Amino acid sequence: KEVEVKGLKDSLRAFFATEEFKNQLKEVYEKKRQSTQSFEVKTDPTSVITSGLTGDVTRTMAGEIFTQGYEPNQFLANIQTVLVPQNKNKALWFDGAYYKNVGYVDELTAVATGDGATLEEKTRELAKVGAFLAYSSEVADDMDYFINWATNEGIETIMGKIDEYIYSGIGADGGANTKKIYGVKTQGSTAFNATTAGLALAVSNATLADLVMAMQTQIRIQTNGKYSGNLLYAHPSLVTQLYLLKNTQADYINIMPNGSMMIWGIRVAPTTKIAATELLLVDTRTNKLYQKGSLELETERIASTDSFKLHMRWRGQVVTPTNAKLGNIYVANYVTALAALNAVTPTTLAPTTTAAPTTAAPTTTAAPTTTTGG
């Protein structure tokens, strides 16, 4: 007698048609049975054999896809966003300056010189960042979960690149880099100067925390207190050094009761998009991200190769007004910056030892010679 061998699909179809399954499913809908109830499906054991395993299990059951990690986009998360209106294609801002001429006035005497003000309209071209993802129609039909995952990865890479450009973009007025993103590191900050901070060679045994405070002091001095600096970008290795700073009793000095870290009221954002020797202290009111719409996703059908191409595009620009650059301090090398702060330890010379005087032995006088006559 022939025995009918059913595959998984046929077994499932037959099981779903049974009254037992229908009744149990009805109970799930009526909340009489937990939705986590499992159902067992049996098939002939010869329908799946070792020699038939090809490794393409995911064609019938998708699992979790493991890939490289993406660190949080710290610069995107902490920058103000300005939307560029429809039918406009430039970032616009105003640089203003007010000139004070306040002084004493004698009685019945007119003020001789008045205050002044200037306003300069400035614009900057938008940058365009893009990527594409090509895939065949077979992949789209057989493994759509793979396409969804790859699309999400593509979005991650674009946003990560924008985050990187916000810090170290090479945009410049005129030339080939006009339509590239202007990085805060080079275009939106001021170099650290221990003399401006009034702390050159004035700090004993300077630490990274001392350097951060000196950067904050420089901001307050050169902006007349308008900005103070409230967010520090640092490489994770430097952040760990800041965590590990201790006082003379070996107590950690920058750790809050909740385990977070604050240095003189400054929040710390670790990111590998900044070099291990660099530091950037910003006031979060200084930098703006001008954005044209949002991230675009568009699929193109390529009939000749029976494939598709997913295009991803973003347009925007970073702007830091001229005076606002004074609210951001950049350190290229923290070792050099610490050396500029460290107080010079006075050199103590050991006293010179005076040699004992040399005593000469007394000279012996020879006895006189007596001559006799002959």
C-alpha positions in Angstrom: 0.0 0.0 0.0 1.4 3.4 -0.9 1.8 5.9 1.9 1.2 9.6 1.0 4.2 11.7 2.1 3.1 15.3 2.9 5.4 18.3 2.9 5.3 21.1 5.4 3.0 23.3 3.3 0.4 20.5 2.8 0.6 19.5 6.5 0.0 23.1 7.6 -2.9 23.5 5.2 -4.5 20.3 6.5 -4.0 21.3 10.1 -5.5 24.8 9.6 -8.6 23.1 8.2 -9.2 21.0 11.3 -11.9 21.8 13.8 -9.4 21.6 16.7 -7.4 24.5 15.2 -10.4 26.5 14.4 -11.8 26.2 17.9 -8.5 27.1 19.5 -8.1 30.1 17.2 -11.6 31.2 18.1 -10.7 31.0 21.8 -7.7 33.2 21.2 -9.8 35.9 19.6 -12.3 35.6 22.5 -9.5 36.0 25.0 -10.2 32.6 26.4 -6.8 31.3 25.5 -3.4 32.9 25.7 -2.1 34.0 22.2 1.2 32.4 23.0 -0.4 28.9 22.7 1.8 26.9 20.4 0.5 24.4 17.8 2.4 21.3 16.7 2.7 20.2 13.1 3.9 16.7 12.2 5.3 15.6 8.8 6.8 12.5 7.5 10.4 12.4 8.8 11.8 11.5 5.4 10.7 14.9 4.0 13.7 16.7 5.6 16.9 14.8 5.5 20.5 15.7 6.3 21.7 15.5 2.6 19.0 18.0 1.7 20.3 20.7 3.9 21.7 23.5 1.7 22.0 26.3 4.2 19.1 28.3 2.7 16.9 27.9 5.7 16.1 31.7 5.7 14.2 31.2 2.5 11.4 29.7 4.6 12.0 31.3 8.0 13.8 34.6 8.6 15.9 35.1 11.7 17.7 38.0 13.3 20.4 39.7 11.2 23.6 40.5 13.0 25.9 43.2 11.6 28.3 45.9 12.7 27.2 48.5 15.2 26.6 52.2 14.7 27.4 54.6 17.5 24.9 57.2 18.4 25.0 60.4 16.3 26.0 62.8 19.0 26.4 65.9 16.8 23.0 65.4 15.1 21.4 64.8 18.5 22.7 68.1 20.0 22.3 70.6 17.2 19.4 73.0 16.4 17.6 72.3 13.2 16.3 75.0 10.9 14.1 73.9 8.0 14.8 75.6 4.6 11.4 76.7 3.1 10.1 75.3 -0.1 11.4 76.8 -3.3 14.5 78.1 -1.4 18.0 76.6 -1.8 20.3 78.5 0.6 21.0 78.8 4.3 20.4 82.4 5.4 21.5 84.2 8.5 22.5 87.7 9.7 25.8 88.7 11.3 25.3 91.8 13.4 27.6 94.2 15.3 26.8 97.0 17.7 29.4 99.6 18.5 29.1 101.3 21.9 30.2 104.9 22.5 28.8 105.5 25.9 30.4 108.2 28.1 30.0 111.2 30.4 28.0 114.2 29.2 28.5 117.7 30.6 25.5 119.8 31.6 23.9 121.6 28.6 26.2 119.7 26.3 25.0 117.5 23.4 26.5 114.0 23.0 29.2 114.4 20.4 29.4 110.8 19.2 26.6 108.2 18.9 26.5 104.4 18.9 26.6 102.5 15.7 25.3 99.2 14.3 25.9 97.1 11.2 24.0 94.1 9.8 25.3 91.8 7.1 23.1 89.3 5.3 24.9 86.0 4.7 24.0 82.9 2.7 25.6 79.5 2.2 24.9 76.8 -0.5 23.3 73.6 0.7 25.4 70.4 0.6 24.0 67.1 -0.8 24.8 63.7 0.7 23.6 60.5 -1.1 24.0 56.8 -1.5 22.2 54.0 -3.4 21.5 50.3 -2.8 21.1 48.0 -5.8 19.3 44.6 -5.5 17.8 42.1 -7.9 14.1 41.3 -8.3 14.8 37.8 -7.0 16.0 39.2 -3.7 12.9 41.5 -3.5 10.6 38.5 -4.2 12.3 35.9 -2.1 13.9 37.8 0.8 12.1 41.1 1.4 13.2 41.1 5.0 16.8 41.4 3.7 15.8 44.5 1.7 14.1 46.0 4.7 17.2 45.4 6.8 19.6 46.8 4.1 17.4 49.9 3.7 17.6 50.6 7.5 21.4 50.1 7.3 21.6 52.5 4.4 19.7 55.2 6.4 22.1 54.6 9.4 25.2 55.1 7.2 23.9 58.3 5.7 22.9 59.8 9.0 26.2 58.7 10.5 28.1 60.4 7.7 26.2 63.6 8.2 27.0 63.4 11.9 30.7 63.1 11.0 30.5 66.0 8.5 28.9 68.3 11.2 32.2 68.0 13.1 34.9 67.8 10.4 33.3 68.8 7.1 35.6 70.5 4.6 33.2 73.1 3.3 34.7 76.5 2.2 33.5 79.7 0.6 34.3 79.5 -3.1 36.0 76.8 -5.0 35.3 73.0 -5.2 34.1 72.8 -1.5 31.4 75.5 -1.7 28.6 72.9 -1.6 30.1 70.7 1.1 29.2 70.8 4.8 31.1 73.3 6.9 32.5 71.5 10.0 32.3 73.0 13.4 35.9 71.9 14.1 37.4 74.2 11.4 34.6 76.6 10.5 32.6 77.1 13.7 35.0 77.3 16.6 38.0 79.1 18.2 41.3 77.5 19.1 42.1 77.1 22.7 44.4 79.8 24.1 45.5 79.5 27.7 46.5 83.2 27.7 43.1 84.3 26.6 41.7 82.3 29.5 44.1 84.0 31.8 45.5 80.7 33.0 48.8 80.3 31.1 51.3 78.5 33.3 49.0 79.1 36.3 47.6 75.7 37.2 49.5 73.3 39.4 49.4 69.7 38.2 46.8 70.4 35.5 44.4 67.6 34.7 41.8 67.1 31.9 39.1 68.5 34.1 41.2 71.6 34.6 41.6 71.9 30.9 37.8 71.7 30.4 37.3 74.5 32.9 40.0 76.6 31.2 38.1 76.1 27.9 34.9 77.2 29.6 36.7 80.2 31.1 38.0 81.3 27.7 34.4 81.2 26.3 33.1 83.3 29.1 35.8 85.9 28.7 35.8 86.3 24.9 32.0 86.4 24.7 31.5 88.7 27.7 29.4 85.9 29.3 27.0 85.5 26.4 28.0 81.9 26.0 29.4 79.5 28.6 29.9 76.2 27.0 27.7 73.3 28.1 28.6 70.3 26.0 31.9 68.6 25.6 32.7 66.2 22.7 35.5 63.8 23.4 36.9 60.5 22.3 35.7 57.6 24.5 39.2 57.0 25.8 39.4 60.6 27.0 36.0 60.3 28.6 37.2 57.3 30.5 40.2 59.4 31.8 37.7 62.0 33.0 35.7 59.4 34.8 38.8 58.0 36.5 40.1 61.4 37.9 40.3 61.1 41.7 41.0 63.5 44.6 43.8 62.9 47.1 41.5 60.5 49.0 41.1 58.4 45.9 37.4 59.5 45.5 36.1 60.0 41.9 35.4 63.7 41.5 33.2 63.9 38.4 30.6 61.2 39.0 27.1 62.1 39.9 25.0 60.0 42.4 23.1 58.6 39.4 26.3 57.4 37.7 26.3 60.1 35.1 29.2 62.5 34.7 29.2 66.3 34.8 32.3 68.5 34.8 31.7 72.0 36.1 28.1 71.7 34.8 29.2 70.5 31.4 27.6 67.4 29.8 30.0 65.0 28.1 29.2 63.3 24.8 31.6 60.5 23.8 32.2 59.9 20.1 34.8 58.2 17.9 34.2 60.9 15.2 36.6 63.1 17.2 40.3 62.1 17.4 41.7 60.7 20.6 43.8 63.8 21.2 41.0 66.4 20.4 38.4 68.1 22.5 35.5 70.3 21.4 33.5 72.4 24.0 30.4 74.0 22.5 27.5 76.1 23.7 24.5 74.3 22.1 23.0 77.7 21.1 25.8 78.5 18.6 25.4 75.8 15.8 22.5 75.3 13.5 21.8 72.6 10.9 19.8 74.0 8.0 17.9 71.1 6.4 16.0 71.0 3.1 13.1 68.6 3.8 14.0 65.2 5.3 15.9 62.2 4.1 14.6 61.1 0.7 14.1 57.4 -0.3 13.3 56.6 -4.0 13.3 53.3 -5.8 14.3 53.0 -9.4 13.2 50.1 -11.6 16.0 48.9 -14.0 14.2 46.6 -16.5 17.3 45.6 -18.5 18.8 43.8 -15.5 15.6 42.9 -13.8 16.7 44.8 -10.7 16.0 47.8 -8.5 18.0 50.7 -7.1 17.1 52.4 -3.9 18.4 56.0 -3.9 18.9 57.9 -0.6 19.5 61.6 -0.5 19.8 64.4 2.0 20.4 68.2 1.6 21.5 70.6 4.3 24.2 72.8 5.7 25.8 73.7 9.0 26.0 77.4 10.1 27.8 79.0 13.0 27.5 82.9 12.9 30.8 84.8 13.2 30.4 85.9 16.9 28.9 82.5 17.9 32.2 80.9 16.9 33.6 82.4 20.1 31.2 80.2 22.0 33.0 77.0 20.8 36.5 76.0 21.8 38.6 73.4 19.9 41.7 71.7 21.3 43.8 70.0 18.7 46.1 68.2 21.2 45.2 68.0 24.9 48.8 67.2 25.9 50.0 70.5 24.4 47.1 72.4 26.0 47.9 71.0 29.4 51.5 72.0 29.1 50.3 75.6 28.4 48.3 75.5 31.7 50.8 73.8 34.0 52.6 76.1 36.4 56.3 76.0 36.2 57.8 74.4 39.2 60.7 76.5 40.6 64.1 74.8 40.3 65.9 74.5 43.7 69.7 74.5 43.4 71.7 72.4 45.8 74.1 74.6 47.9 77.7 74.6 46.6 80.1 72.9 49.0 83.2 74.9 49.8 86.5 72.9 49.6 88.6 72.9 52.8 91.7 75.1 52.5 94.9 73.3 51.7 97.6 73.5 54.5 101.2 73.4 53.2 103.8 71.6 55.3 106.4 74.0 56.9 109.7 74.5 55.1 112.8 73.0 56.8 115.8 75.4 57.1 119.2 73.8 56.4 121.9 74.2 59.1 124.7 76.8 58.2 128.0 75.3 56.9 131.2 76.1 58.9 134.5 76.6 57.0 138.0 75.9 58.8 141.2 77.5 57.7 144.3 75.5 56.4 
